[in-house]
Amino acid sequence: MNFIPEELVVERGCESSVIFNNLRSTLPQVPVKLVDDVRLGAAGSDSANQFGAAKRKLYLTRHRGEFFKKCPGSEGQVCCNYFVINFASNCPMDCSYCYLQEYLADNASLKVFSNIGDLIDEADRTLRKHRGHFFRIGTGEITDSLALEPYTGIVRELIPYFAEQPNVLLELKTKSDCVDNLLDLDPKGRIVVAWSMNPQPVIDRDEHGTASFAERLLAARRCQQAGYRLGFHFDPMIEYPGWETDYQSMVAEIFASIDWRKVCWLSLGVLRETPGLKRVMRQRFPRTRLLAGEQVLCPDGKLRYFQPQRIRMYRKMVQWIRQSAPTVQIYLCMESKEIWQQVFGFAPACEKELGNRMAPVD
Amino acid sequence: MDWLEEIALRESEPIQRILADKFIYDSNTDPRLGRADRLKRVKEQLRRRRYPRLARTEDKIRSHISALKLHPAIRLSVLPGLEGGQLSVEFQAGSVAEFKAAATKLSDAIPLSSLAAIFNLLSGHAEKEQS
């Protein structure tokens, strides 16, 4: 990862936080600006590419809302009962299909939250209250879980707590290879490090600023050797001339490198975007071929490859995965029961059923 | 305009050359058609070029529906874009006899290979595969 922010904008009161100390010690060359209100410090750039410009500075602020929430999912689609914890907002990478371009269009500044203690307290209240319930919690909904870890050390603060919780799997989802901070910690079977994966040609064309496929795979192997469970998200899957060869090779290479029996789950999802996101993509990445796929508008308001096409894609991926990992848990992200039925021959009865399938068998 | 730009992007062709395509040009210059009809035909040609595999799949499904030779009063259709994977069946009946006639026609269509082919296409199977 080569990201270095141009400036650290720090909300007054955050200087005593562990996160601030980590930022100062790892980024001594980056100027620091203290502000009373980061929202004023984040006032709009003159750049025509405001969303891209917003990623160049790093803001440190207290989070004043809830950290812990249910993943919003997508209306009418099978839900996997996922929860999310947001310790940062936005991401230093710049994938052309990223939904944050639309979702955070009005609040694009790259932020990390200093009050990690509040996050842990809030999680603790929920987890203790519902000890009989299994929680699968992700940290990569509106950020990359590890891309800023070399500077913030946030995940190092979270792992010791979540590793002790009997009813949790905490997922750190990333496109980076920033795992050094994790390797000397004991995850105790409660932490899953997961990579969004695509073949290198897709990474080159549309996953700007991310680690290469080889780098992600090496990081996965290192985490597995350090005792972490793994996950892989083949999402978004992109259809293009030669995609079958590239994706089949990618799957084979992954399972030649890691022990599939230590993989918690794999998810599949095709490229999808709202019409609004497509307009943003067209504006920011006018030459991306992602705009030229045969996508149709689906009932949940998102564009996806037309249904028979994406069923074929899912079936092929499942076939290739099963050749190497015969019993690994595979699920579809944001797809209907009809698609599940066509791909797997069954559909989960409810979100709890699917969520419980992901629970570890210790 | 989006379709034109996306076709140009995918095929690395200038928009002028796309618009000079024979089918599009013929639709746009047919003197027998009014302006609205010409526009409709041009849009359809552009749609077929923008979504070639979707259009071919829809054509195959329409062809199989025709091959079932159902009564004109029975209408089979699929959603544009084939989302949902469902085949819709509509008919109207003014009497028990008409209802029975339509139901019999539909029942007679069940063993026909075209019916299986329609569902194979909707479920992402190649035409020759069995569902």
Interface residues (C-beta under 8 A of the other chain):
Chain A: R287 R289 L291 A292 E294 V296 L297 C298 P299 F306 Q307 P308 Q309 R310 I311 R312 R315 E338 Q342
Chain B: E5 E6 I7 L9 R10 R50 Y51 P52 R53 L54 T57 P80 G81 L82 E83 G84 G85 L121 L122 S123 G124
